[in-house]
């Protein structure tokens, strides 16, 4: 008889052992959801809204606890809303028709073109040839590559882990900076931290740069606030660029590499480009499609009456018609299909909670508690609580799903200008990932390389969180004043 304490193989799959730690990951979300379900709803809250809240909270806790992959937990959440009669089947599945969800899914497909054609790596090597003569310059080159790719690659894990990190590792090893022999501080530790903090900032700069950004935009839309691709990018431009310039320099000062000069790095990049040869036809098509998308995302809504999702569909069609992408590439993009499922579930529940009146009730209740306070200090307090509560989350998506809508609602009640409140919380939904080694997808990838000790990661991350807040609320606040957001 197979032991219950060992993995059991069945049909080639390894079943999770019946250990208490695994069962606990099921027990916690079920218990929390059950308790909320059977508690009497507060005065003014419909029973259906309260039951949906129970399912929503259980789903979020399940995503955090991870008894199953996120998409599987989301499917179970959708099932519960329909089986319990809390929502109709049509409402339970309504998230799959959401255009914002399809924007991010299609962006995943388009991003595959950068990796498949090699254009993403070529961009990174080009920046290395220009900026790679010094270690600090090398960090800026890696971050510049991330910045250029960010608008079209919605997975910061794919950018940092799939494009930037392999180049980072090969360069550090070429200079003899290895985890195995204790030479991390020669170069690898600095570049790892700089690349990680860089991708956190670039993720905040574009609507399509991180998977949870469109979720925030959708939750804002549910409360009557429209955030277009161009609005997001313009608002983030000045604080984002300043953060990208200051943060690597700050890390360089407080966590310096032992090797300061890297003349061979530029030559390594030139050798790699020589191996790649001239740009292939597929790369030119990918590049042209990228610029087409940027133009349509920025000018399409006003000049052509074309929304961002329609533009993304057009870009995908160009890549399919030109065979830069095959249909198999689309089918095999597992991250996109996984995102479609969990995104649809969370958006559906958040939207229905708003329709059933729970979010308005919460905002009115919280608004009563902070009434009388000027909106500036009230919103600052809300934003800081929202930011630093990320220590308790291992996912941007879970955090945005659990807190963005309600915190935005309260911000509006205290009188915060709507678009300003929505954008600041959306930007913070990326910047708060700077603090831990588990708070966002790229963190485990880069931390897992072993170049940076956990204590250093947390200490420097905490400092950078303060610097980013000062830059984005200080200089960013002045920029948003110029833009008329407040």
C-alpha angles and dihedrals in degrees: 000000000000114000116249089221094061131067112268119215120217124169090345094305124112111228118217109256118247094251123151092241090058094044089049090060087061097038097054099056093039092049094047092047092048094050092051091045094057098039112099110255118247118260110283095026120109118232091238091054091049093050091048089051089054091053092043094051091045089051093050092047088048090053089052095043092044104207083159134009115289095256092052092050089050092051090052089051091052090048092052093053090055101037093050091049091239089128134012116255089250092054091044090057096037093102092071090068095053112122094210090058091051091050091063093040092053090046088059089055092048092048089059087068092063091055098038095049094042092237092125093056091044091055091051093049091048091056090047091056090054102038104020102093092094130036092241090049090049090056090051089050092054091047092047088055090052091048094052092048096042099086092058103032109067094185111081086190090060092048098044097032102032104037112014102034099056090052091046093052095047091051096048092049090050087059094047097254105141137157092218096064098034096252096123094124093059090082114309098079094052095045092047093054093043093050092047095048089044094056090049089058097043088050089060094051102067135041090227098044098089131028096236095051095083088047089059090047090051092049088050090049089054086062094048099264117127117205112185125195091252095046091053094047096047093047092050096042102089101037090040095053092045091051091049090053098044105038098061089046090050091051089047090056099044099032104026125184117238091227110064101169121059108174092154093058093072090049091049088054092048090051090051091050089049089053090051092051125199119344111280123230089253090056092051090051091048091050093048091048090050093054091044090055093048091052093047094045091051102038104016100085095055104026103035102019087238119141124216095258093053089050090051090051089052092051092049091049090053091053092048095046091049090047091235082127124030125209087250088059088056093046092048095051092104095173091061095051091044089051090050091058101045093036092052092050096049095043091048094052094044091048093048092047087057093047092048089054102248097119093048089048091050093048092049091048095048091041089059090055094053098034113132095036118113111252096241099062092034093053092042090056092047091049094049093048089049091049100048096040085076088086084079096051132077094191136050089213095054091048094048091046094049102042116009098081096045095044090049090051092053091046089056092049093055089053104261111158103262101232092043092052093047094048097044092051089045092051090046088052085073104029093056088067091074094083109067142036092239106038099099140014099267092049098076090043096055097032089048090064087076096229095119126048116232093243092054091045093054096039095050092039091055091051093047091050089061093046092050092049091051092048097045098042095035109038091017090052091056090048091050089050088056089049090051097243091135 
